Amino acid sequence: MSNKYAFAITARFRKAVEDRIVTLEHDARRDEDLLPHITCADHRRRHLLLISTQIEEAVRLRTRLSFADVSPADFTLGAVLAEGRFK
């Protein structure tokens, strides 16, 4: 792992986080499309809060991923145990 990265994650975990980011961004766009149909001021306020939270979470996850390196393929529990790193 190079000095640029703060931590390493597996490719599978990275993919799961990237999928979550896509879902959050998609849901935020869908919820924005619903705004013109919401007439209750309080409901609209809560809906705007939901949208901003979805966007903030997607940005937070993207930022965290930018500091993550994908660990090598042999960095699995089986490989770690086989090497005797944990006893």
C-alpha positions as CSV (number, residue, x, y, z in Angstrom):
1,M,0.0,0.0,0.0
2,S,1.5,3.3,-1.0
3,N,1.7,6.4,1.3
4,K,-1.2,8.0,-0.7
5,Y,-3.7,5.7,0.8
6,A,-4.9,5.7,4.4
7,F,-6.3,2.2,4.5
8,A,-6.8,-0.9,2.3
9,I,-10.2,-2.5,1.5
10,T,-11.1,-5.5,-0.5
11,A,-12.3,-5.2,-4.1
12,R,-15.6,-6.7,-3.0
13,F,-16.1,-4.1,-0.3
14,R,-15.2,-1.3,-2.6
15,K,-17.8,-2.5,-5.1
16,A,-20.4,-2.6,-2.4
17,V,-19.6,1.0,-1.3
18,E,-19.6,2.2,-5.0
19,D,-23.0,0.5,-5.5
20,R,-24.3,2.2,-2.4
21,I,-23.1,5.6,-3.7
22,V,-24.9,5.0,-7.0
23,T,-28.1,4.1,-5.2
24,L,-28.0,7.2,-3.0
25,E,-27.4,9.5,-6.0
26,H,-30.2,7.8,-7.9
27,D,-32.6,8.0,-5.0
28,A,-31.8,11.7,-4.5
29,R,-32.5,12.5,-8.2
30,R,-35.8,10.5,-8.0
31,D,-36.8,12.3,-4.8
32,E,-36.0,15.7,-6.4
33,D,-38.3,14.8,-9.2
34,L,-41.1,14.3,-6.6
35,L,-40.7,17.7,-5.0
36,P,-43.2,19.6,-7.4
37,H,-45.9,17.1,-6.3
38,I,-45.5,17.8,-2.6
39,T,-47.9,20.5,-1.4
40,C,-47.6,20.3,2.4
41,A,-44.8,22.6,3.6
42,D,-43.7,20.4,6.4
43,H,-43.6,17.3,4.2
44,R,-41.6,19.3,1.6
45,R,-39.2,20.4,4.3
46,R,-38.6,16.8,5.4
47,H,-38.3,15.7,1.9
48,L,-35.6,18.3,1.2
49,L,-33.8,17.1,4.3
50,L,-33.9,13.5,3.0
51,I,-32.5,14.6,-0.4
52,S,-29.7,16.6,1.2
53,T,-28.8,13.7,3.5
54,Q,-28.6,11.3,0.6
55,I,-26.3,13.6,-1.3
56,E,-24.1,14.3,1.8
57,E,-23.8,10.5,2.4
58,A,-22.8,9.9,-1.2
59,V,-20.2,12.6,-1.0
60,R,-18.9,11.3,2.3
61,L,-18.5,7.8,0.9
62,R,-16.8,9.0,-2.2
63,T,-14.3,11.0,-0.1
64,R,-13.6,8.0,2.1
65,L,-13.1,5.8,-1.0
66,S,-10.5,8.3,-2.4
67,F,-8.3,7.4,0.6
68,A,-8.7,3.6,0.2
69,D,-6.5,1.3,-1.7
70,V,-7.7,-2.1,-2.9
71,S,-5.8,-4.8,-1.0
72,P,-4.0,-7.5,-3.0
73,A,-5.9,-10.6,-3.8
74,D,-4.0,-12.7,-1.2
75,F,-5.2,-10.5,1.6
76,T,-8.0,-12.8,2.6
77,L,-8.7,-14.3,6.0
78,G,-7.5,-17.7,4.8
79,A,-4.2,-16.3,3.5
80,V,-3.7,-14.3,6.7
81,L,-4.3,-17.3,8.9
82,A,-2.1,-19.5,6.7
83,E,0.8,-17.1,7.1
84,G,0.3,-17.2,10.9
85,R,-0.2,-13.4,11.2
86,F,-2.8,-14.1,13.9
87,K,-2.4,-16.7,16.5
